[in-house]
Amino acid sequence: MRSDMRLRGTVWKFGNDVDTDAIIPARYLNTSDPQALARHCMEDADPAFVGKMKPGDIILAGKNFGCGSSREHAPVAIKGAGVAVVIAESFARIFYRNAFNIGLPILESAPAAAEIGEGHDVEVDIETGAIIDHTTGNRFQATAIPPFMQELLAAGGLVAYVRRQRQKAAAQSH
């Protein structure tokens, strides 16, 4: 297993139906710069979030995370803030796809979302979907990420994936 597929961090917990306006408020959508967006990540859900989280930390949420507007800015803000992975009971479909398109790992696990507490030390294996709560010793299994989506994550998102595929094709044609 590749080491970049194993992530470990502190959990920051949010509830159900966290919409894209809570993730990145519309008043900041005048930019697509990941670092500018990151400064306001989760601002309307928890104004202190960016100040207290550390790169590599984990967002844990209930059902329907990323609902609302179909803005790609939401996963960009989360990734830009340094969040390693988002675990939720479920994701809004457009957020799900946008997250993979920009290379943000996300996992669905209702038991993990319900049982893991804020501040817990959690390790995630993106490749297998295994989740270990080192604070309690509990283990969870997330829904497996399809192989193609894992390729998108490994490449850093859809644009990087397509660029890599084009480079491979060009190298093979020479």
Secondary structure, DSSP 8 states (H G I E B T S, - for coil): --GGGEEEEEEEE--S--BHHHHS-GGGTT---HHHHHTTTTTTT-TTHHHH--TT-EEEE-SSBTBSS--THHHHHHHHHT--EEEES-B-HHHHHHHHHHT--EEE-HHHHHH--TT-EEEEETTT-EEEETTT--EEE-----HHHHHHHHHTSHHHHHHHHHHHHHHHH-
